[in-house]
Amino acid sequence: MPTVVRFHGWRVVVYPNDHRPAHVHVFGGGGEAVFILNCPQGPPELRESYAYDRGELTRMQRALGEKIADLCNE
């Protein structure tokens, strides 16, 4: 499970040969969130989350949006 980027104490993971649509898993602080990337231009869309509050999810979504081109290439 390769970590492709880290931010705010979270790590963003893309599983090789994972199912479509293109998405990432965000881990940290005992939680997990899954965002559909909506490649190639985004915006990332929350699919599911465990143990994060709305503020954390908003920060994740913004940070992922800033890296959307790189994430879609992964």
All heavy atoms as a GROMACS GRO file, in nm:
protein
  588
    1MET      N    1   0.085  -0.117   0.000
    1MET     CA    2   0.000   0.000   0.000
    1MET      C    3   0.089   0.123   0.000
    1MET      O    4   0.136   0.167   0.103
    1MET     CB    5  -0.097  -0.010   0.117
    1MET     CG    6  -0.099   0.097   0.218
    1MET     SD    7  -0.228   0.076   0.340
    1MET     CE    8  -0.143  -0.014   0.465
    2PRO      N    9   0.119   0.178  -0.118
    2PRO     CA   10   0.210   0.291  -0.128
    2PRO      C   11   0.147   0.423  -0.085
    2PRO      O   12   0.037   0.458  -0.130
    2PRO     CB   13   0.248   0.293  -0.275
    2PRO     CG   14   0.136   0.225  -0.345
    2PRO     CD   15   0.079   0.127  -0.248
    3THR      N   16   0.217   0.493   0.002
    3THR     CA   17   0.176   0.627   0.041
    3THR      C   18   0.222   0.722  -0.068
    3THR      O   19   0.341   0.724  -0.102
    3THR     CB   20   0.238   0.666   0.177
    3THR    OG1   21   0.191   0.575   0.276
    3THR    CG2   22   0.201   0.808   0.216
    4VAL      N   23   0.132   0.800  -0.125
    4VAL     CA   24   0.168   0.889  -0.234
    4VAL      C   25   0.187   1.033  -0.191
    4VAL      O   26   0.254   1.110  -0.258
    4VAL     CB   27   0.066   0.881  -0.350
    4VAL    CG1   28   0.069   0.743  -0.415
    4VAL    CG2   29  -0.074   0.914  -0.304
    5VAL      N   30   0.130   1.072  -0.078
    5VAL     CA   31   0.148   1.207  -0.025
    5VAL      C   32   0.111   1.206   0.123
    5VAL      O   33   0.034   1.122   0.168
    5VAL     CB   34   0.064   1.311  -0.105
    5VAL    CG1   35  -0.083   1.294  -0.080
    5VAL    CG2   36   0.107   1.453  -0.076
    6ARG      N   37   0.169   1.300   0.196
    6ARG     CA   38   0.136   1.319   0.338
    6ARG      C   39   0.103   1.466   0.360
    6ARG      O   40   0.167   1.553   0.301
    6ARG     CB   41   0.254   1.282   0.427
    6ARG     CG   42   0.287   1.135   0.428
    6ARG     CD   43   0.409   1.109   0.517
    6ARG     NE   44   0.451   0.971   0.507
    6ARG     CZ   45   0.409   0.874   0.587
    6ARG    NH1   46   0.324   0.901   0.684
    6ARG    NH2   47   0.450   0.750   0.570
    7PHE      N   48   0.005   1.493   0.446
    7PHE     CA   49  -0.029   1.630   0.482
    7PHE      C   50  -0.106   1.629   0.613
    7PHE      O   51  -0.183   1.537   0.640
    7PHE     CB   52  -0.108   1.700   0.371
    7PHE     CG   53  -0.236   1.631   0.331
    7PHE    CD1   54  -0.355   1.657   0.397
    7PHE    CD2   55  -0.237   1.541   0.227
    7PHE    CE1   56  -0.472   1.593   0.360
    7PHE    CE2   57  -0.354   1.478   0.188
    7PHE     CZ   58  -0.472   1.503   0.257
    8HIS      N   59  -0.081   1.731   0.695
    8HIS     CA   60  -0.153   1.750   0.822
    8HIS      C   61  -0.158   1.623   0.909
    8HIS      O   62  -0.258   1.598   0.977
    8HIS     CB   63  -0.296   1.799   0.798
    8HIS     CG   64  -0.305   1.924   0.717
    8HIS    ND1   65  -0.260   2.046   0.762
    8HIS    CD2   66  -0.353   1.944   0.592
    8HIS    CE1   67  -0.280   2.136   0.669
    8HIS    NE2   68  -0.336   2.077   0.565
    9GLY      N   69  -0.055   1.540   0.902
    9GLY     CA   70  -0.053   1.419   0.982
    9GLY      C   71  -0.129   1.302   0.922
    9GLY      O   72  -0.141   1.197   0.983
   10TRP      N   73  -0.181   1.319   0.804
   10TRP     CA   74  -0.252   1.212   0.734
   10TRP      C   75  -0.164   1.159   0.622
   10TRP      O   76  -0.078   1.228   0.570
   10TRP     CB   77  -0.382   1.263   0.671
   10TRP     CG   78  -0.481   1.317   0.769
   10TRP    CD1   79  -0.532   1.252   0.877
   10TRP    CD2   80  -0.542   1.444   0.768
   10TRP    NE1   81  -0.621   1.333   0.943
   10TRP    CE2   82  -0.629   1.452   0.878
   10TRP    CE3   83  -0.532   1.555   0.684
   10TRP    CZ2   84  -0.706   1.564   0.906
   10TRP    CZ3   85  -0.608   1.667   0.712
   10TRP    CH2   86  -0.694   1.671   0.822
   11ARG      N   87  -0.188   1.035   0.583
   11ARG     CA   88  -0.118   0.981   0.467
   11ARG      C   89  -0.221   0.936   0.365
   11ARG      O   90  -0.325   0.880   0.399
   11ARG     CB   91  -0.021   0.870   0.503
   11ARG     CG   92  -0.077   0.752   0.568
   11ARG     CD   93   0.033   0.658   0.619
   11ARG     NE   94  -0.030   0.543   0.676
   11ARG     CZ   95  -0.053   0.430   0.612
   11ARG    NH1   96  -0.009   0.415   0.488
   11ARG    NH2   97  -0.115   0.331   0.669
   12VAL      N   98  -0.190   0.962   0.240
   12VAL     CA   99  -0.280   0.931   0.129
   12VAL      C  100  -0.225   0.809   0.057
   12VAL      O  101  -0.109   0.807   0.016
   12VAL     CB  102  -0.291   1.051   0.032
   12VAL    CG1  103  -0.382   1.018  -0.084
   12VAL    CG2  104  -0.340   1.174   0.106
   13VAL      N  105  -0.308   0.708   0.042
   13VAL     CA  106  -0.267   0.580  -0.012
   13VAL      C  107  -0.348   0.548  -0.138
   13VAL      O  108  -0.470   0.570  -0.141
   13VAL     CB  109  -0.290   0.469   0.094
   13VAL    CG1  110  -0.263   0.331   0.037
   13VAL    CG2  111  -0.203   0.495   0.216
   14VAL      N  112  -0.278   0.496  -0.238
   14VAL     CA  113  -0.342   0.441  -0.358
   14VAL      C  114  -0.303   0.294  -0.364
   14VAL      O  115  -0.184   0.262  -0.365
   14VAL     CB  116  -0.296   0.514  -0.485
   14VAL    CG1  117  -0.354   0.447  -0.609
   14VAL    CG2  118  -0.334   0.660  -0.481
   15TYR      N  119  -0.400   0.207  -0.368
   15TYR     CA  120  -0.372   0.063  -0.378
   15TYR      C  121  -0.351   0.027  -0.526
   15TYR      O  122  -0.434   0.062  -0.610
   15TYR     CB  123  -0.488  -0.019  -0.322
   15TYR     CG  124  -0.504  -0.007  -0.173
   15TYR    CD1  125  -0.599   0.077  -0.118
   15TYR    CD2  126  -0.422  -0.079  -0.088
   15TYR    CE1  127  -0.614   0.089   0.019
   15TYR    CE2  128  -0.437  -0.069   0.050
   15TYR     CZ  129  -0.532   0.016   0.103
   15TYR     OH  130  -0.546   0.028   0.238
   16PRO      N  131  -0.243  -0.043  -0.558
   16PRO     CA  132  -0.221  -0.083  -0.697
   16PRO      C  133  -0.334  -0.174  -0.745
   16PRO      O  134  -0.384  -0.258  -0.672
   16PRO     CB  135  -0.089  -0.161  -0.693
   16PRO     CG  136  -0.025  -0.124  -0.563
   16PRO     CD  137  -0.136  -0.086  -0.469
   17ASN      N  138  -0.375  -0.153  -0.867
   17ASN     CA  139  -0.479  -0.235  -0.932
   17ASN      C  140  -0.611  -0.237  -0.855
   17ASN      O  141  -0.683  -0.338  -0.858
   17ASN     CB  142  -0.428  -0.378  -0.954
   17ASN     CG  143  -0.304  -0.381  -1.038
   17ASN    OD1  144  -0.298  -0.316  -1.142
   17ASN    ND2  145  -0.203  -0.453  -0.994
   18ASP      N  146  -0.642  -0.130  -0.784
   18ASP     CA  147  -0.768  -0.120  -0.711
   18ASP      C  148  -0.883  -0.093  -0.809
   18ASP      O  149  -0.861  -0.057  -0.924
   18ASP     CB  150  -0.759  -0.010  -0.606
   18ASP     CG  151  -0.855  -0.028  -0.491
   18ASP    OD1  152  -0.932  -0.125  -0.491
   18ASP    OD2  153  -0.853   0.057  -0.399
   19HIS      N  154  -1.004  -0.110  -0.764
   19HIS     CA  155  -1.123  -0.094  -0.848
   19HIS      C  156  -1.145   0.052  -0.888
   19HIS      O  157  -1.092   0.143  -0.828
   19HIS     CB  158  -1.246  -0.149  -0.774
   19HIS     CG  159  -1.272  -0.078  -0.645
   19HIS    ND1  160  -1.344   0.038  -0.638
   19HIS    CD2  161  -1.232  -0.106  -0.517
   19HIS    CE1  162  -1.350   0.078  -0.512
   19HIS    NE2  163  -1.283  -0.008  -0.437
   20ARG      N  164  -1.226   0.070  -0.988
   20ARG     CA  165  -1.267   0.202  -1.036
   20ARG      C  166  -1.389   0.247  -0.957
   20ARG      O  167  -1.460   0.163  -0.903
   20ARG     CB  168  -1.301   0.197  -1.185
   20ARG     CG  169  -1.183   0.163  -1.270
   20ARG     CD  170  -1.114   0.288  -1.311
   20ARG     NE  171  -0.997   0.256  -1.394
   20ARG     CZ  172  -0.889   0.329  -1.393
   20ARG    NH1  173  -0.880   0.432  -1.314
   20ARG    NH2  174  -0.789   0.299  -1.469
   21PRO      N  175  -1.421   0.373  -0.948
   21PRO     CA  176  -1.350   0.486  -1.004
   21PRO      C  177  -1.223   0.515  -0.926
   21PRO      O  178  -1.205   0.467  -0.812
   21PRO     CB  179  -1.450   0.601  -0.991
   21PRO     CG  180  -1.533   0.566  -0.872
   21PRO     CD  181  -1.542   0.414  -0.874
   22ALA      N  182  -1.136   0.597  -0.987
   22ALA     CA  183  -1.009   0.633  -0.922
   22ALA      C  184  -1.038   0.698  -0.787
   22ALA      O  185  -1.122   0.788  -0.776
   22ALA     CB  186  -0.930   0.728  -1.011
   23HIS      N  187  -0.971   0.649  -0.683
   23HIS     CA  188  -0.995   0.701  -0.549
   23HIS      C  189  -0.869   0.685  -0.463
   23HIS      O  190  -0.776   0.616  -0.502
   23HIS     CB  191  -1.113   0.628  -0.484
   23HIS     CG  192  -1.088   0.483  -0.463
   23HIS    ND1  193  -1.098   0.390  -0.566
   23HIS    CD2  194  -1.053   0.412  -0.353
   23HIS    CE1  195  -1.070   0.270  -0.519
   23HIS    NE2  196  -1.042   0.280  -0.390
   24VAL      N  197  -0.869   0.752  -0.348
   24VAL     CA  198  -0.760   0.741  -0.252
   24VAL      C  199  -0.817   0.711  -0.115
   24VAL      O  200  -0.933   0.742  -0.085
   24VAL     CB  201  -0.674   0.870  -0.246
   24VAL    CG1  202  -0.602   0.894  -0.377
   24VAL    CG2  203  -0.758   0.990  -0.207
   25HIS      N  204  -0.734   0.652  -0.032
   25HIS     CA  205  -0.766   0.626   0.109
   25HIS      C  206  -0.678   0.720   0.190
   25HIS      O  207  -0.558   0.729   0.165
   25HIS     CB  208  -0.735   0.481   0.146
   25HIS     CG  209  -0.815   0.382   0.068
   25HIS    ND1  210  -0.922   0.316   0.123
   25HIS    CD2  211  -0.805   0.340  -0.060
   25HIS    CE1  212  -0.974   0.236   0.031
   25HIS    NE2  213  -0.904   0.248  -0.080
   26VAL      N  214  -0.737   0.788   0.286
   26VAL     CA  215  -0.663   0.879   0.374
   26VAL      C  216  -0.667   0.820   0.514
   26VAL      O  217  -0.775   0.791   0.567
   26VAL     CB  218  -0.723   1.021   0.372
   26VAL    CG1  219  -0.643   1.114   0.462
   26VAL    CG2  220  -0.731   1.076   0.230
   27PHE      N  221  -0.548   0.803   0.574
   27PHE     CA  222  -0.536   0.743   0.707
   27PHE      C  223  -0.466   0.839   0.802
   27PHE      O  224  -0.378   0.914   0.760
   27PHE     CB  225  -0.450   0.616   0.701
   27PHE     CG  226  -0.510   0.505   0.620
   27PHE    CD1  227  -0.471   0.486   0.488
   27PHE    CD2  228  -0.604   0.419   0.675
   27PHE    CE1  229  -0.524   0.384   0.413
   27PHE    CE2  230  -0.658   0.316   0.600
   27PHE     CZ  231  -0.618   0.298   0.468
   28GLY      N  232  -0.499   0.831   0.928
   28GLY     CA  233  -0.430   0.907   1.032
   28GLY      C  234  -0.521   0.929   1.150
   28GLY      O  235  -0.643   0.936   1.136
   29GLY      N  236  -0.460   0.936   1.267
   29GLY     CA  237  -0.536   0.963   1.388
   29GLY      C  238  -0.642   0.860   1.418
   29GLY      O  239  -0.743   0.890   1.480
   30GLY      N  240  -0.621   0.737   1.374
   30GLY     CA  241  -0.716   0.630   1.402
   30GLY      C  242  -0.836   0.624   1.309
   30GLY      O  243  -0.927   0.546   1.331
   31GLY      N  244  -0.837   0.708   1.205
   31GLY     CA  245  -0.950   0.709   1.114
   31GLY      C  246  -0.910   0.675   0.972
   31GLY      O  247  -0.792   0.659   0.940
   32GLU      N  248  -1.010   0.666   0.886
   32GLU     CA  249  -0.990   0.644   0.743
   32GLU      C  250  -1.101   0.715   0.668
   32GLU      O  251  -1.215   0.716   0.712
   32GLU     CB  252  -0.995   0.495   0.709
   32GLU     CG  253  -0.982   0.468   0.560
   32GLU     CD  254  -0.993   0.322   0.522
   32GLU    OE1  255  -1.019   0.238   0.611
   32GLU    OE2  256  -0.977   0.292   0.402
   33ALA      N  257  -1.064   0.776   0.556
   33ALA     CA  258  -1.161   0.836   0.466
   33ALA      C  259  -1.126   0.793   0.324
   33ALA      O  260  -1.009   0.772   0.292
   33ALA     CB  261  -1.159   0.988   0.476
   34VAL      N  262  -1.228   0.778   0.242
   34VAL     CA  263  -1.208   0.742   0.102
   34VAL      C  264  -1.269   0.853   0.017
   34VAL      O  265  -1.385   0.891   0.036
   34VAL     CB  266  -1.275   0.607   0.069
   34VAL    CG1  267  -1.255   0.572  -0.079
   34VAL    CG2  268  -1.219   0.497   0.158
   35PHE      N  269  -1.187   0.906  -0.075
   35PHE     CA  270  -1.232   1.012  -0.165
   35PHE      C  271  -1.223   0.964  -0.309
   35PHE      O  272  -1.118   0.915  -0.352
   35PHE     CB  273  -1.144   1.136  -0.150
   35PHE     CG  274  -1.168   1.213  -0.024
   35PHE    CD1  275  -1.101   1.179   0.093
   35PHE    CD2  276  -1.257   1.320  -0.020
   35PHE    CE1  277  -1.121   1.250   0.210
   35PHE    CE2  278  -1.278   1.390   0.097
   35PHE     CZ  279  -1.210   1.356   0.212
   36ILE      N  280  -1.330   0.981  -0.384
   36ILE     CA  281  -1.328   0.958  -0.528
   36ILE      C  282  -1.264   1.082  -0.589
   36ILE      O  283  -1.299   1.196  -0.555
   36ILE     CB  284  -1.471   0.938  -0.582
   36ILE    CG1  285  -1.531   0.812  -0.519
   36ILE    CG2  286  -1.471   0.930  -0.734
   36ILE    CD1  287  -1.678   0.793  -0.547
   37LEU      N  288  -1.168   1.062  -0.680
   37LEU     CA  289  -1.090   1.174  -0.731
   37LEU      C  290  -1.158   1.253  -0.842
   37LEU      O  291  -1.128   1.371  -0.861
   37LEU     CB  292  -0.954   1.124  -0.780
   37LEU     CG  293  -0.864   1.068  -0.670
   37LEU    CD1  294  -0.737   1.012  -0.732
   37LEU    CD2  295  -0.834   1.173  -0.565
   38ASN      N  296  -1.248   1.190  -0.917
   38ASN     CA  297  -1.310   1.257  -1.032
   38ASN      C  298  -1.204   1.311  -1.129
   38ASN      O  299  -1.203   1.428  -1.167
   38ASN     CB  300  -1.406   1.368  -0.988
   38ASN     CG  301  -1.526   1.313  -0.917
   38ASN    OD1  302  -1.588   1.218  -0.962
   38ASN    ND2  303  -1.559   1.369  -0.802
   39CYS      N  304  -1.112   1.222  -1.165
   39CYS     CA  305  -1.001   1.256  -1.255
   39CYS      C  306  -1.054   1.296  -1.391
   39CYS      O  307  -1.156   1.244  -1.435
   39CYS     CB  308  -0.906   1.137  -1.269
   39CYS     SG  309  -0.816   1.101  -1.118
   40PRO      N  310  -0.986   1.386  -1.457
   40PRO     CA  311  -0.855   1.442  -1.426
   40PRO      C  312  -0.859   1.576  -1.354
   40PRO      O  313  -0.757   1.624  -1.309
   40PRO     CB  314  -0.792   1.459  -1.564
   40PRO     CG  315  -0.907   1.496  -1.651
   40PRO     CD  316  -1.025   1.416  -1.595
   41GLN      N  317  -0.976   1.638  -1.340
   41GLN     CA  318  -0.978   1.774  -1.285
   41GLN      C  319  -1.043   1.786  -1.149
   41GLN      O  320  -1.043   1.893  -1.090
   41GLN     CB  321  -1.048   1.868  -1.383
   41GLN     CG  322  -0.974   1.878  -1.514
   41GLN     CD  323  -1.048   1.961  -1.616
   41GLN    OE1  324  -1.167   1.986  -1.602
   41GLN    NE2  325  -0.978   2.003  -1.718
   42GLY      N  326  -1.100   1.679  -1.097
   42GLY     CA  327  -1.165   1.685  -0.966
   42GLY      C  328  -1.299   1.755  -0.975
   42GLY      O  329  -1.354   1.768  -1.082
   43PRO      N  330  -1.352   1.795  -0.865
   43PRO     CA  331  -1.296   1.794  -0.730
   43PRO      C  332  -1.311   1.658  -0.664
   43PRO      O  333  -1.401   1.581  -0.700
   43PRO     CB  334  -1.379   1.898  -0.656
   43PRO     CG  335  -1.513   1.889  -0.720
   43PRO     CD  336  -1.485   1.858  -0.866
   44PRO      N  337  -1.225   1.630  -0.566
   44PRO     CA  338  -1.240   1.505  -0.491
   44PRO      C  339  -1.374   1.505  -0.418
   44PRO      O  340  -1.421   1.608  -0.371
   44PRO     CB  341  -1.125   1.509  -0.391
   44PRO     CG  342  -1.031   1.612  -0.441
   44PRO     CD  343  -1.111   1.708  -0.521
   45GLU      N  344  -1.433   1.388  -0.408
   45GLU     CA  345  -1.566   1.373  -0.347
   45GLU      C  346  -1.559   1.265  -0.239
   45GLU      O  347  -1.513   1.154  -0.265
   45GLU     CB  348  -1.663   1.334  -0.456
   45GLU     CG  349  -1.803   1.310  -0.413
   45GLU     CD  350  -1.888   1.264  -0.531
   45GLU    OE1  351  -1.848   1.279  -0.648
   45GLU    OE2  352  -1.996   1.210  -0.504
   46LEU      N  353  -1.604   1.297  -0.120
   46LEU     CA  354  -1.604   1.201  -0.010
   46LEU      C  355  -1.697   1.084  -0.041
   46LEU      O  356  -1.813   1.104  -0.075
   46LEU     CB  357  -1.648   1.269   0.119
   46LEU     CG  358  -1.654   1.179   0.243
   46LEU    CD1  359  -1.515   1.129   0.280
   46LEU    CD2  360  -1.718   1.254   0.357
   47ARG      N  361  -1.644   0.963  -0.029
   47ARG     CA  362  -1.727   0.843  -0.046
   47ARG      C  363  -1.766   0.787   0.090
   47ARG      O  364  -1.880   0.747   0.111
   47ARG     CB  365  -1.652   0.737  -0.127
   47ARG     CG  366  -1.741   0.615  -0.156
   47ARG     CD  367  -1.670   0.512  -0.239
   47ARG     NE  368  -1.587   0.431  -0.150
   47ARG     CZ  369  -1.496   0.343  -0.192
   47ARG    NH1  370  -1.474   0.327  -0.321
   47ARG    NH2  371  -1.427   0.273  -0.105
   48GLU      N  372  -1.670   0.781   0.183
   48GLU     CA  373  -1.700   0.730   0.317
   48GLU      C  374  -1.591   0.774   0.413
   48GLU      O  375  -1.481   0.807   0.371
   48GLU     CB  376  -1.711   0.578   0.316
   48GLU     CG  377  -1.586   0.507   0.268
   48GLU     CD  378  -1.609   0.360   0.242
   48GLU    OE1  379  -1.611   0.284   0.340
   48GLU    OE2  380  -1.623   0.323   0.125
   49SER      N  381  -1.624   0.776   0.540
   49SER     CA  382  -1.523   0.811   0.641
   49SER      C  383  -1.556   0.746   0.775
   49SER      O  384  -1.672   0.715   0.803
   49SER     CB  385  -1.513   0.962   0.659
   49SER     OG  386  -1.627   1.013   0.724
   50TYR      N  387  -1.452   0.727   0.851
   50TYR     CA  388  -1.463   0.669   0.985
   50TYR      C  389  -1.376   0.750   1.080
   50TYR      O  390  -1.257   0.764   1.058
   50TYR     CB  391  -1.415   0.523   0.985
   50TYR     CG  392  -1.484   0.440   0.879
   50TYR    CD1  393  -1.424   0.418   0.756
   50TYR    CD2  394  -1.610   0.386   0.902
   50TYR    CE1  395  -1.488   0.343   0.658
   50TYR    CE2  396  -1.676   0.312   0.805
   50TYR     CZ  397  -1.613   0.291   0.683
   50TYR     OH  398  -1.677   0.219   0.586
   51ALA      N  399  -1.436   0.808   1.182
   51ALA     CA  400  -1.367   0.874   1.293
   51ALA      C  401  -1.315   1.015   1.262
   51ALA      O  402  -1.233   1.066   1.336
   51ALA     CB  403  -1.253   0.788   1.346
   52TYR      N  404  -1.362   1.079   1.155
   52TYR     CA  405  -1.322   1.217   1.127
   52TYR      C  406  -1.443   1.308   1.138
   52TYR      O  407  -1.555   1.270   1.100
   52TYR     CB  408  -1.263   1.231   0.987
   52TYR     CG  409  -1.132   1.159   0.967
   52TYR    CD1  410  -1.119   1.063   0.868
   52TYR    CD2  411  -1.022   1.187   1.047
   52TYR    CE1  412  -1.000   0.996   0.848
   52TYR    CE2  413  -0.902   1.120   1.028
   52TYR     CZ  414  -0.892   1.025   0.929
   52TYR     OH  415  -0.774   0.958   0.910
   53ASP      N  416  -1.418   1.431   1.184
   53ASP     CA  417  -1.528   1.528   1.188
   53ASP      C  418  -1.532   1.607   1.057
   53ASP      O  419  -1.445   1.596   0.973
   53ASP     CB  420  -1.517   1.620   1.310
   53ASP     CG  421  -1.394   1.709   1.311
   53ASP    OD1  422  -1.348   1.751   1.202
   53ASP    OD2  423  -1.344   1.739   1.420
   54ARG      N  424  -1.637   1.685   1.041
   54ARG     CA  425  -1.660   1.758   0.916
   54ARG      C  426  -1.542   1.851   0.884
   54ARG      O  427  -1.502   1.864   0.769
   54ARG     CB  428  -1.790   1.836   0.926
   54ARG     CG  429  -1.826   1.923   0.808
   54ARG     CD  430  -1.826   1.862   0.671
   54ARG     NE  431  -1.902   1.742   0.652
   54ARG     CZ  432  -1.886   1.659   0.549
   54ARG    NH1  433  -1.795   1.683   0.458
   54ARG    NH2  434  -1.958   1.552   0.536
   55GLY      N  435  -1.485   1.917   0.984
   55GLY     CA  436  -1.372   2.008   0.961
   55GLY      C  437  -1.251   1.936   0.905
   55GLY      O  438  -1.185   1.984   0.812
   56GLU      N  439  -1.220   1.820   0.962
   56GLU     CA  440  -1.108   1.741   0.911
   56GLU      C  441  -1.133   1.695   0.768
   56GLU      O  442  -1.041   1.701   0.684
   56GLU     CB  443  -1.085   1.619   1.000
   56GLU     CG  444  -1.032   1.651   1.138
   56GLU     CD  445  -1.030   1.530   1.229
   56GLU    OE1  446  -1.134   1.464   1.243
   56GLU    OE2  447  -0.921   1.503   1.283
   57LEU      N  448  -1.252   1.653   0.739
   57LEU     CA  449  -1.286   1.607   0.604
   57LEU      C  450  -1.276   1.721   0.503
   57LEU      O  451  -1.229   1.702   0.391
   57LEU     CB  452  -1.425   1.544   0.603
   57LEU     CG  453  -1.436   1.414   0.681
   57LEU    CD1  454  -1.582   1.374   0.697
   57LEU    CD2  455  -1.356   1.303   0.616
   58THR      N  456  -1.317   1.839   0.543
   58THR     CA  457  -1.307   1.956   0.455
   58THR      C  458  -1.161   1.988   0.427
   58THR      O  459  -1.124   2.016   0.312
   58THR     CB  460  -1.378   2.077   0.518
   58THR    OG1  461  -1.516   2.046   0.534
   58THR    CG2  462  -1.363   2.201   0.430
   59ARG      N  463  -1.075   1.984   0.529
   59ARG     CA  464  -0.932   2.008   0.509
   59ARG      C  465  -0.871   1.903   0.418
   59ARG      O  466  -0.789   1.934   0.331
   59ARG     CB  467  -0.858   2.013   0.643
   59ARG     CG  468  -0.885   2.141   0.720
   59ARG     CD  469  -0.793   2.159   0.839
   59ARG     NE  470  -0.809   2.056   0.941
   59ARG     CZ  471  -0.903   2.055   1.034
   59ARG    NH1  472  -0.993   2.151   1.037
   59ARG    NH2  473  -0.910   1.959   1.123
   60MET      N  474  -0.911   1.778   0.436
   60MET     CA  475  -0.861   1.671   0.349
   60MET      C  476  -0.902   1.697   0.205
   60MET      O  477  -0.820   1.687   0.113
   60MET     CB  478  -0.920   1.535   0.391
   60MET     CG  479  -0.862   1.477   0.513
   60MET     SD  480  -0.951   1.323   0.549
   60MET     CE  481  -0.898   1.295   0.716
   61GLN      N  482  -1.028   1.729   0.185
   61GLN     CA  483  -1.080   1.750   0.050
   61GLN      C  484  -1.005   1.865  -0.019
   61GLN      O  485  -0.968   1.854  -0.136
   61GLN     CB  486  -1.229   1.778   0.055
   61GLN     CG  487  -1.295   1.782  -0.081
   61GLN     CD  488  -1.446   1.789  -0.069
   61GLN    OE1  489  -1.499   1.838   0.031
   61GLN    NE2  490  -1.514   1.740  -0.169
   62ARG      N  491  -0.981   1.972   0.052
   62ARG     CA  492  -0.906   2.085  -0.006
   62ARG      C  493  -0.764   2.046  -0.041
   62ARG      O  494  -0.714   2.079  -0.149
   62ARG     CB  495  -0.905   2.202   0.092
   62ARG     CG  496  -1.034   2.275   0.100
   62ARG     CD  497  -1.022   2.397   0.188
   62ARG     NE  498  -1.155   2.454   0.210
   62ARG     CZ  499  -1.196   2.505   0.324
   62ARG    NH1  500  -1.117   2.508   0.428
   62ARG    NH2  501  -1.316   2.554   0.334
   63ALA      N  502  -0.697   1.977   0.051
   63ALA     CA  503  -0.558   1.936   0.027
   63ALA      C  504  -0.550   1.840  -0.092
   63ALA      O  505  -0.459   1.850  -0.176
   63ALA     CB  506  -0.499   1.872   0.152
   64LEU      N  507  -0.645   1.748  -0.102
   64LEU     CA  508  -0.647   1.655  -0.216
   64LEU      C  509  -0.672   1.731  -0.346
   64LEU      O  510  -0.613   1.699  -0.449
   64LEU     CB  511  -0.753   1.547  -0.195
   64LEU     CG  512  -0.726   1.448  -0.083
   64LEU    CD1  513  -0.849   1.362  -0.059
   64LEU    CD2  514  -0.605   1.363  -0.112
   65GLY      N  515  -0.759   1.830  -0.342
   65GLY     CA  516  -0.788   1.909  -0.461
   65GLY      C  517  -0.666   1.981  -0.513
   65GLY      O  518  -0.649   1.997  -0.634
   66GLU      N  519  -0.578   2.024  -0.421
   66GLU     CA  520  -0.455   2.092  -0.462
   66GLU      C  521  -0.357   1.997  -0.531
   66GLU      O  522  -0.271   2.040  -0.606
   66GLU     CB  523  -0.388   2.156  -0.342
   66GLU     CG  524  -0.468   2.271  -0.284
   66GLU     CD  525  -0.413   2.322  -0.152
   66GLU    OE1  526  -0.307   2.273  -0.107
   66GLU    OE2  527  -0.476   2.412  -0.094
   67LYS      N  528  -0.370   1.868  -0.506
   67LYS     CA  529  -0.280   1.768  -0.561
   67LYS      C  530  -0.348   1.677  -0.664
   67LYS      O  531  -0.298   1.571  -0.696
   67LYS     CB  532  -0.226   1.677  -0.448
   67LYS     CG  533  -0.156   1.750  -0.337
   67LYS     CD  534  -0.014   1.771  -0.375
   67LYS     CE  535   0.061   1.828  -0.256
   67LYS     NZ  536   0.188   1.881  -0.294
   68ILE      N  537  -0.463   1.720  -0.715
   68ILE     CA  538  -0.545   1.632  -0.798
   68ILE      C  539  -0.471   1.577  -0.919
   68ILE      O  540  -0.480   1.459  -0.950
   68ILE     CB  541  -0.679   1.698  -0.838
   68ILE    CG1  542  -0.778   1.596  -0.890
   68ILE    CG2  543  -0.659   1.811  -0.937
   68ILE    CD1  544  -0.837   1.509  -0.788
   69ALA      N  545  -0.393   1.659  -0.988
   69ALA     CA  546  -0.322   1.613  -1.107
   69ALA      C  547  -0.223   1.503  -1.071
   69ALA      O  548  -0.217   1.399  -1.140
   69ALA     CB  549  -0.251   1.729  -1.176
   70ASP      N  550  -0.147   1.522  -0.965
   70ASP     CA  551  -0.049   1.421  -0.922
   70ASP      C  552  -0.120   1.293  -0.878
   70ASP      O  553  -0.075   1.182  -0.911
   70ASP     CB  554   0.036   1.473  -0.806
   70ASP     CG  555   0.123   1.590  -0.847
   70ASP    OD1  556   0.160   1.599  -0.966
   70ASP    OD2  557   0.154   1.673  -0.759
   71LEU      N  558  -0.227   1.306  -0.804
   71LEU     CA  559  -0.300   1.189  -0.755
   71LEU      C  560  -0.361   1.109  -0.871
   71LEU      O  561  -0.359   0.987  -0.869
   71LEU     CB  562  -0.407   1.230  -0.655
   71LEU     CG  563  -0.355   1.286  -0.524
   71LEU    CD1  564  -0.469   1.346  -0.443
   71LEU    CD2  565  -0.282   1.180  -0.445
   72CYS      N  566  -0.413   1.180  -0.969
   72CYS     CA  567  -0.472   1.109  -1.084
   72CYS      C  568  -0.366   1.034  -1.163
   72CYS      O  569  -0.395   0.930  -1.222
   72CYS     CB  570  -0.547   1.208  -1.173
   72CYS     SG  571  -0.702   1.266  -1.100
   73ASN      N  572  -0.245   1.084  -1.164
   73ASN     CA  573  -0.136   1.015  -1.233
   73ASN      C  574  -0.094   0.888  -1.160
   73ASN      O  575  -0.039   0.797  -1.221
   73ASN     CB  576  -0.015   1.107  -1.252
   73ASN     CG  577  -0.040   1.209  -1.360
   73ASN    OD1  578  -0.115   1.185  -1.454
   73ASN    ND2  579   0.023   1.324  -1.346
   74GLU      N  580  -0.116   0.883  -1.030
   74GLU     CA  581  -0.080   0.765  -0.953
   74GLU      C  582  -0.173   0.651  -0.988
   74GLU      O  583  -0.148   0.538  -0.981
   74GLU     CB  584  -0.085   0.793  -0.802
   74GLU     CG  585   0.026   0.883  -0.755
   74GLU     CD  586   0.163   0.821  -0.760
   74GLU    OE1  587   0.176   0.698  -0.748
   74GLU    OE2  588   0.259   0.897  -0.776
   0.00000   0.00000   0.00000
